[in-house]
Amino acid sequence: MRWVNLAVIIIFVAAMLIFAAQNFQSVTVYFLTFKMSAPHAVLIVLLYILGMVTGGSVGALMRRAFEGSRLLYDERSRTN
């Protein structure tokens, strides 16, 4: 199983390197008064990382809300 995981990682890294090499032309992104120029690959990687961070935060928030409501429900059901 270790070799399968290693092969998947190697294939993923190779695909990312090929993608970065083929998408190195510069692009400008505007947001309100913010302006950023960078290669396509760099912007996509930054957006991917931003998505991971925000997705993880939303997941943690939902998990905490679910656990809190479950504890509250358990507490109320014990008193009745």
N, C-alpha and C positions, 0 to 999 in steps of 0.2 A: 504494500500500500504506500510505503514511503516513496518508492520509485514513481508511482502514478502521480502522487502529489508533486514531486519534483518535476516530472515531465509537463504537468499542467502549468506550473509556475514558469518554466522555461519557455513554453509556447506563448504564454501571456506576455512575458517580458519581450520576447522577440516581436510579437504583434505590436506592442506599444512602441518599440524602437522603430519599426517600419513605419507606423503611423506618424510618429514624430518627424522622421526624416522626410516623409512625403508631404507634410503639412507645415512647413517651416516658413511660409510666406506670412508677412506681417498683416495684421488686421487691427482696425481701430474700433473700440467699443465705447459708446456714449451712454451715460446714465445721469440724468439731471445735469449737474454742472461738472460731473466727473468724466474724465476722458482717459482711456488707457490704450496704448498701442503695444501689441505683443504678438508673437507667432501664434497661429491657430492652436497648435499642440499645447502650448503653455496655458492658454486661456481655457482650453477644454479640461486639462488636468486640474487647474485651479477651481473650476466650476464643479468638477467631480468631487474634489476634496470638500468644498463648501457643502455640497449635497450630502456627503457622508456625515459631516458634522451636524448639520441641521436635522438630517434623518435620525441620527442617533439621539439627538436631544428630544425630538418629538416622541421617539419610542420610549425613552426613559420617562418623559412626562406622562405619557399614557399608562405606562406600567405603574408608576407611582399613584396616579389617580385611581386606577383599577384596584390596586392593593388597599388604598385608603378607603374606598367605598366598600370593599369586601370586609375590612375590619370593622367599619361602622355598622354594616348589616349584621355581622356576627355578634357584635356588642348589643345591638338592639334586640336581636332574636333571643339572646340569653336572658335579657331582663323581662321579656314577655312570657 
